[in-house]
Each structure stands twice: as C-alpha cells, then as structure tokens.
Amino acid sequence: MPIATSIALPRTPRTAAAIAVGLLVCAVASATNGDELLGIGAIQRGTAGAGVASPQDATWSFLNPASIVDLDRRIDVGLDVIFPRRTAKPEGPRLVINLQAPNDDFLVSLANPNAGHLEDRRLSLSPALGLIWPLECGALGFGVFGVEGNNVRYARSRTLPGLQSGNKDRRAQLETIKLPLSYAHRFDNGWAVGGALVGVYSRLRTDSLTLELTPTEGDFKWDTSIGWGFKLGVYRRWDRWSFGAVYSSRQWKSKFGKYEDMLIYHLDHPQQFQIGLAYRPRPRFEFVADYKFIDWSGVSQISRDTVRGGLGWNDQHIFKLGATWNASRLWTFRAGVSHGDSPVPSDAVFSSVLFPGISETHLTLGAGYRISKRSDLNLALMHALKNTETDSGTGDLFSVGGRGTEISLEQTAVTLQYSFRF
C-alpha cells in the first residue's frame, strides 16, 4: 500500500484547475519524512525544510500561513526531480493459517521465496507553484503543492499468493495534490496570525493483497479521493530573532471505492505540528532550527497492525537545522540537515515493502542567483542517506510471515525554482 504526490498555483480558478490537472498527470513525488517531501521548492529544500520562522517565498503559504505577511507580491514555480534507489528482499518462514476450524489449517509461504533482490530506480517529479498577494490589511497566499509521494513497481511479487495470482502484489502508487488558500494578518504588537483552508485531491492504484491474501479488485486501476483540512500559524519577527509555529489538522478524505476490499479505513493525512526559530547574528547570515511532529498513530489506516488493516507505522519526531549566507548582491548560499527516525518499526517492515518510507537523515545544499531586480533562480541538492531495515518477525501474522525481509531506501534530488516579484 502506498501514499503520494502534490503540487502548486496562480490566479483564476479556470487556470488553476488546468494547471493542477496537468501537473497531476506528470507528478509522482517520492517520500522522505515518512510519506512527505523534505520541503517544497528550492529555498525550503536548501535548508532541509527548516524555516517555519523565516518566510522566503510563496511556498510558505503552506509551511506557515502566518509568515506570509513579510512577503512581497510574487509568484514561484519549481520542479523537484528525485532519483531514488529502493530495494527489497522478501524472506520468511512457512506459516500456519488458521481458518477457525482445526481441519482447515494449511501451510503457506507468505513471502515469495523466489523474489530475490528487488530494485526500483524509477525517477520521480514534484512540481510546485505558489502566489502571494499582499493586501492593505494582511496578505493572501495560494498554491498547488507536491508535498507527498510514493511510486514503487518491482519486477516480481513480494508474496507467494501474489505470484500465484499472476505476479500481483508488487506495485503501489498514490498521488496527492494539496491546494492551500491562506490568509495572514499582523497586529500592532508585531505578532501575526494566519490560517489556510487546504483542499486535497488524491488518486491511487495498486495490486496489493487484501487481508484475505487475494489481490485487490482495484487491480492497479486509478481511483480518486477528495478531502480537506486546515492550518493555523503564528509568526513574530524581531531585529535578530524570529519565531514561528504552525498546526496542521488531519486532512479528511473520502474513500477509494475501487479499493474498499484493501483499505478498511479512510486514508487520511495525519495532523502535524512544527515550531522553529530563526537567528541573524549578522545581516548576511541566518540560522534556522525547527522541530516537526507527525501524528501517524492518529490515522488507523496507517498506524494499525497490518492484520487489522493498517501499516503499523509509529509517530515521527523530526529535527531540522539550516543556514543561509547572502554572499553578495547576486548570490545566496544555503545548507541544511534533517533527521527523524523512520516511522516503520522493525515488526512492520514486510508490510511496508510497497511503501518504503524509511529515510531518516537528509543533507542539503542550495544556491540562489539574482537574475534581475524582480526575479531569482534557485537550485537545491538533497541526499537522503541510505537506510536499511529488516523485519524482526515479532509482530502480527504478516511480520511473522515476512521475518528477515529487508528493505532499503536512498535518494538524491535536484530542485530548480524560478521566482518573480511584481
């Protein structure tokens, strides 16, 4: 089972809808923090997704809607190209399946003993487009952002039942676009508050097994889901220090009708919280530090044990550090690091073969060039260090049946962004 993509936007609803549909066709983002990208756009990526207290471009309408009060009227367009290397090696003992009648017990090898070493290097894209429009009282922000993603297609099934059903149970793809409409207002005391109504559109296809160990009737055909959520943020800037914090609600989504035999619960997105500081010891230097919490345990479809219809994921605590150096009037340089333990515990590795969201440590570098008084070009490089996990076989039926299964994930990404102020 997988999870997904997203993207970013401009002025009229008709134009916005056309761009959203067009980008959705080509966008297949890979995950880094669980099922989420490290950051949106080259500037966020350059500081490893840190900066909730340091607004820089229109992508902050999603990161922290309160902070957009410090931005000029602008449009930002970016493209993230991700080069992942996912591997899996299914292993497991034979097990007894009890069908509630002693005479009906039978032996089955859950893991495919002939799968061998599976590898997927499928390139992924994540576009982003955002708009900031200052008002006499506050500021508006709007975007279509690619913030989540997964796209795994292995050559052979991870399970013997899947192999015997026509080489099923080897593909999973879920794409999601999020469209925030944000508003921020600054009070006379300098504090700003902001909120965003976030629209969600997802599409899913997979040939994963159901709990009955038969391939889903969806059979790798696209199905769609829509939903919504909200964000609330605060922001304050002083001479050398800035503070920011944002709460993201759970994003409630409708069910995928074609996959009701596999998805017992709604595949919602979890609530989150991010808080951070920015410090400027000199006019040309800024350091940012953020903490982010993702409440995976609040979504049954993600947190429950596989035998109960979930993925068995844990909550995530993620720490991010970033630095920015305005070297000259034309050049800006950035660097960052992010770390958060994988949400996949050792007894849920086998169930996450088709969704290996196990990256933990990310290193980033970025650079910006002032093309003209109104426009900039930014570039960021990100590398997620290789992380490998092995199923302990100490969990539910699927963990026992996949004991010894190994998955790994390593990613490199290049992000290019063009910004125009008008």
Secondary structure as UniProt FT lines:
FT   HELIX           13..26
FT   TURN            34..35
FT   HELIX           41..46
FT   TURN            47..49
FT   TURN            52..53
FT   TURN            58..59
FT   HELIX           60..63
FT   HELIX           65..70
FT   STRAND          74..89
FT   STRAND          94..97
FT   HELIX           102..104
FT   STRAND          106..109
FT   TURN            113..114
FT   STRAND          118..120
FT   STRAND          124..135
FT   TURN            136..137
FT   STRAND          138..145
FT   STRAND          150..153
FT   HELIX           160..164
FT   TURN            165..166
FT   STRAND          171..186
FT   TURN            188..189
FT   STRAND          192..206
FT   TURN            211..212
FT   TURN            217..220
FT   STRAND          223..237
FT   STRAND          241..248
FT   STRAND          251..253
FT   HELIX           257..259
FT   TURN            260..262
FT   STRAND          272..282
FT   TURN            283..284
FT   STRAND          285..294
FT   HELIX           296..298
FT   HELIX           300..303
FT   HELIX           306..308
FT   STRAND          316..325
FT   STRAND          331..340
FT   TURN            346..347
FT   HELIX           350..352
FT   TURN            353..354
FT   STRAND          361..370
FT   STRAND          375..390
FT   HELIX           397..401
FT   TURN            402..404
FT   STRAND          406..421
//
